[in-house]
């Protein structure tokens, strides 16, 4: 749905924007019980350039008042998220 239509369709609803820190789409859900989560978490952390892109874009979008909140998707996996990404996200959130 184009962004320009959202205010008309969801005029009275708050909009929350989800930002990914973990690549859920690359996870093999058929093998969940067998996975080494420490290694899997590192392998499936969103690369730094994509983390920066989505957070910077979200910062611009939130600045116009149409987005009420940002949800960090995958933040409960913070032990497996690469330290550089976690630091960058913390610094970015503090700068808002």
C-alpha positions as CSV (number, residue, x, y, z in Angstrom):
1,X,0.0,0.0,0.0
2,X,1.5,3.4,-0.9
3,X,2.4,5.5,2.1
4,X,0.2,8.3,0.8
5,X,-2.9,6.1,1.2
6,X,-2.2,5.1,4.8
7,X,-3.5,8.3,6.5
8,X,-6.9,7.9,4.8
9,X,-7.2,4.2,5.4
10,X,-5.9,4.3,9.0
11,X,-6.9,7.8,9.9
12,X,-7.8,7.1,13.5
13,X,-5.3,4.4,14.2
14,X,-1.7,4.8,15.5
15,X,1.0,3.5,13.2
16,X,3.9,1.5,14.6
17,X,6.9,0.8,12.4
18,X,8.7,-2.6,12.9
19,X,12.5,-2.6,12.3
20,X,14.3,-5.9,11.9
21,X,17.5,-6.8,13.7
22,X,17.2,-10.5,12.9
23,X,16.5,-12.1,9.5
24,X,13.5,-14.2,10.2
25,X,13.0,-15.0,6.5
26,X,16.3,-16.9,6.2
27,X,15.6,-19.1,9.3
28,X,14.9,-22.8,8.6
29,X,11.8,-23.3,10.8
30,X,11.8,-27.0,10.1
31,X,15.1,-27.4,12.0
32,X,14.5,-25.2,15.0
33,X,15.2,-27.9,17.6
34,X,18.6,-28.7,16.0
35,X,19.9,-25.2,15.7
36,X,22.9,-23.8,17.5
37,X,21.3,-20.5,18.5
38,X,24.6,-18.8,19.3
39,X,25.9,-19.3,15.7
40,X,22.5,-19.0,14.1
41,X,21.9,-15.7,15.8
42,X,25.2,-14.4,14.4
43,X,24.5,-15.8,10.9
44,X,21.1,-14.2,10.7
45,X,21.8,-10.8,12.2
46,X,20.8,-8.1,9.7
47,X,24.0,-6.6,8.1
48,X,25.1,-3.2,9.4
49,X,24.3,-1.3,6.2
50,X,20.7,-2.5,6.2
51,X,20.3,-1.8,9.9
52,X,21.5,1.8,9.3
53,X,19.3,2.2,6.2
54,X,16.1,1.1,8.0
55,X,16.7,3.1,11.2
56,X,17.7,6.3,9.3
57,X,14.6,6.0,7.1
58,X,12.5,5.4,10.2
59,X,14.0,8.4,11.9
60,X,12.9,10.6,8.9
61,X,9.5,9.0,8.8
62,X,8.9,9.4,12.5
63,X,9.9,13.1,12.3
64,X,6.8,13.9,10.2
65,X,4.4,12.8,13.0
66,X,2.7,10.0,11.2
67,X,4.5,7.1,13.0
68,X,3.7,6.8,16.7
69,X,6.3,4.2,17.7
70,X,9.1,2.0,16.5
71,X,9.2,-1.7,17.4
72,X,12.5,-3.5,17.4
73,X,11.9,-6.9,15.9
74,X,14.4,-9.4,17.2
75,X,15.7,-7.4,20.1
76,X,15.1,-10.3,22.4
77,X,17.9,-12.1,20.6
78,X,20.3,-9.4,21.7
79,X,22.8,-11.9,23.0
80,X,23.2,-13.2,19.4
81,X,23.1,-9.8,17.6
82,X,26.4,-8.6,16.5
83,X,27.9,-6.1,19.0
84,X,28.4,-3.4,16.3
85,X,24.7,-3.5,15.3
86,X,23.6,-3.4,18.9
87,X,25.9,-0.4,19.7
88,X,24.8,1.5,16.6
89,X,21.1,1.0,17.4
90,X,21.6,2.2,21.0
91,X,23.4,5.3,19.8
92,X,20.8,6.0,17.1
93,X,17.9,5.7,19.6
94,X,19.7,8.1,22.0
95,X,20.1,10.6,19.3
96,X,16.4,10.8,18.6
